[in-house]
Amino acid sequence: MSTERFKLIPAVYLLLRQDNQILLLRRAHTGYQDGKYSVIAGHLDGDELATSGIAREAQEEAGIAVNPKDLKLVHTCHRLSRNEIGQERIDLFFEADTWQGEITNAEPAKCDDLSWFPIDDLPASMLPLIKNVIADVRQGIAFSEYTEEPA
């Protein structure tokens, strides 16, 4: 019998909103879903609180400072392994409407567009999970789970 505990990958996401718009970035040169829009996001580094992790990602990806105290957890998603051992995930989606600094594409090697979009008119080319979660948040749904990657 193995004494090693089950592990899953924690990821954090930022739904940055201004008026009726949401900030989206288009993935590029990453090898995963390139050409599709997503939100500021990333994996926790380990020994890192979720709010600190998404504040770090906001600085790394958009050059802005987000105060962890200004973040509101709006959705949690659990995804199974997608038939890949060690790929089960828990995704924490935070919302913020305040930040400091000028939004800029701070990772041009991984992102070729960082723009505001009307929340009622999202681009057609989006990561399906992100599109689903934005719809869930708008409907007040705080939890989702997937046995396979959304299409």
ABEGO torsion letter per residue (X at the ends): XBABBBBBBBBBBBBBBBEABBBBBBBBGAGBGBGBBBBBBEBBAEGBBAAAAAAAAAAAAAGBBBBAAABBBABBBBBBAGGBBGABBBBBBBBBABBBEBBBBABAAABABBBBBBAABBBABBBAAAAAAAAAAAAGBABBBBABBBX
